[in-house]
Amino acid sequence: MAESRPVNLNLMTIRFPVMAVVSILHRISGVLLFFGVGYLLYLLHTALASEEGFAVAGAMLDAPIHKSGLTAVLALVGYHLVAGIRHLFMDLHVGDNLPFGRVCAWLTLIASGVLAGAAYAWIWVL
């Protein structure tokens, strides 16, 4: 029996709702944090090895690539935290209707953007 319904397998043509985007980004940020924690542990190990290691870690964090990495990890932590709190509230059935879910999803994106901006300011400006 042949099916005549259309099949759309191109994910670039599908418009996801903002709640789905926040949920997918939460999963992606969790995977990226898995590797980001390894980077942070490497920096911590280097800094705690000796006095010279502390100086080396400080010199590493003066390089733009390491500043960018640290900023990215802190931004990921902020997003994952805010989105995780949103998911916990949804598990408690707070804001699980469609209009409030949209508002909470946008607030999650805005709050995580503010946290990412704060991480950028702390690493690069201060």
N, C-alpha and C positions, 0 to 999 in steps of 0.2 A: 504494500500500500504506500503510495507516494504521498509525501506531505507537501502541501502547497503553501504553507505559511513561510513568511520571510525569516531568514536567519541572518542576524547581524553579529559577526564575530570581531568586528573592528572596534576595539575599546576606545579609540580616539574619537569615534562618532557618537558614543553614548555620553549623555550628560548626567553625571552622578549628582544626587542631592548633596547639600553641604554636610549633612550628618554622615553620609557615607564617606565623603572625603576626609572628614575629621577622624573617623574610625580607621580608615586605611592608613592615614598618616600616623596614627597612634601605633599601629603595628610596625610600620616602617621605622619609626623612631626607636621602638624597642629593639629591633634588630641592629640598627646602627649604634645604639647605646651599648650593645654587647661588645662591639669592637672598640667603642670609645672608652669604655672602662679599662680595657687592656692598655690603651694609650695613657690614660691617667695613672694606672698602676706602674707603668714603665717610668713615667716622670717621678712618681713618688719613690720608687725603688732607687732611682738615680740620685734623688735629693737626699735620701736617708742613708745612703751607703757610707758617705764620709763627708768631711768638710769640702774636699775637692769636688765630690759628686754634687754637693749642694750648689757650688759655684757653677758647675757644668750645667745643672738643671736651670739655674737662673739665666745663664748665657743662652741656653736653648730657647727659653721662653722670650728672649729678646728678638729672636728671628721671626720674621713675619709668617712663615709657614706654621710654626708652632703656636703663635698667637691666634692664627686662623683656626687651627685644630682645636685649641682650648675654647675659643669662642663658639665653634660649632658644637662641641660636646656640651657646653653649658646651655646653649640654645635648645639642643635636643632634650636635655634634662628638664628644662622649663616646660617645653611643649608636652613631653610625656607625663609630667606631673599634673599639669592642668587638664589634659585630656583624660588621664586616669581618674582624677577626681570627678570629672563629668560622667565617666562610665560608672563610677561607684554610685553616684546619685541616681543614674538611670536604673541601676540594679535595685535601688530602693524605691523605684517607681516615682521618683521626683522628676518631673519634666519629661515624661515619656510620651506625651502627646505631640502631635506634629508641629503646631506653631511654636510651642515652648522649646521643643527640640531644635528647631531652626535657630531660635534666638540663642540658646545655649551653645550651639555649634559655632555661631559667629562670635560669641563672647570668648569661647575657647581660642579661636584663631587670633582675636584681638589681644587677649591676655598673654598668649604665648609670644606674640609679636613684641609686646611691651617688655616681656622678660628677655627676649633675644636682644632688644635694643639696650637694655640695662647691662646684659653680659658684654655686648660690644663696647659700651661706654666704659665699663669697668676694666676691660682688658686693654683697649686701644687708647682711651683718652686719659684715664686716671693714672 
